[in-house]
Amino acid sequence: MSKFATGVTVVTSVDDEGVPHSMTANSFTSVCLDPPTVLVCVAHGTHTHGYLEHRGGFGVNILFEDQEDLGAYFAKRPEDRTGSVEYNYTMTETGIPILDQSMVFMGCTVVGAHVYGDHTVYFGEVQELQQHDDGSPLMFYQSRWYHPNAG
Ligand SMILES: Cc1cc2nc3c(=O)[nH]c(=O)nc-3n(C[C@H](O)[C@H](O)[C@H](O)COP(=O)(O)O)c2cc1C
């Protein structure tokens, strides 16, 4: 899989107290356009899996190439997240956290879940879309961050 270059997303959810939570994910893909549906594969060992099991929605935030620090930060378990990374959330009307300043935000309602092995594939119907067009995406390739404009 390391030979497959991807973009990088942050999947947002809320914990059992309603506090926003984020996890870096690159298993995100489009499923279909009608209705607009995406999917993300979430490992059972993550906090995010627990939160998506209890809540009916999640957010997908596509990162800009200058947001590597956020991608790396949210790839750690919360207890290992150290350092001064700055970020803010705005909540949608349905209670999904938007990671401010990401390239694209998709607010999704969970419309299906398929357990296979140690992951669950969550299907999300996109209910809300926000986009900032001025920049290039962060990428992940051969287990490293990749910046398309850095050559
Ligand atoms: C580039 C990258 C992509 C990742 N993609 C996924 C993914 O698609 N699904 C997943 O479950 N974990 C993925 N991870 C690992 C999670 O980000 C990591 O396990 C994180 O600590 C989970 O956070 P949580 O337990 O707070 O939810 C990825 C990590 C990196 C660095």
The ligand as an ORCA input file, in Angstrom:
! r2SCAN-3c Opt
* xyz 0 1
  C      -1.035      8.951      6.774
  C      -1.820      8.154      7.803
  C      -3.045      7.607      7.434
  C      -3.806      6.865      8.357
  N      -4.992      6.331      7.937
  C      -5.761      5.643      8.818
  C      -7.020      5.101      8.387
  O      -7.446      5.268      7.248
  N      -7.747      4.400      9.296
  C      -7.311      4.200     10.584
  O      -8.028      3.551     11.359
  N      -6.113      4.709     11.014
  C      -5.343      5.428     10.164
  N      -4.137      5.962     10.576
  C      -3.720      5.765     11.972
  C      -4.476      6.675     12.938
  O      -4.345      8.053     12.565
  C      -3.937      6.488     14.386
  O      -4.149      5.148     14.780
  C      -4.548      7.437     15.405
  O      -3.759      7.398     16.585
  C      -5.963      7.088     15.802
  O      -6.434      8.080     16.689
  P      -7.585      7.825     17.747
  O      -7.308      6.517     18.437
  O      -7.498      8.992     18.686
  O      -8.904      7.807     17.016
  C      -3.346      6.684      9.681
  C      -2.104      7.251     10.044
  C      -1.358      7.975      9.114
  C      -0.034      8.574      9.513
*
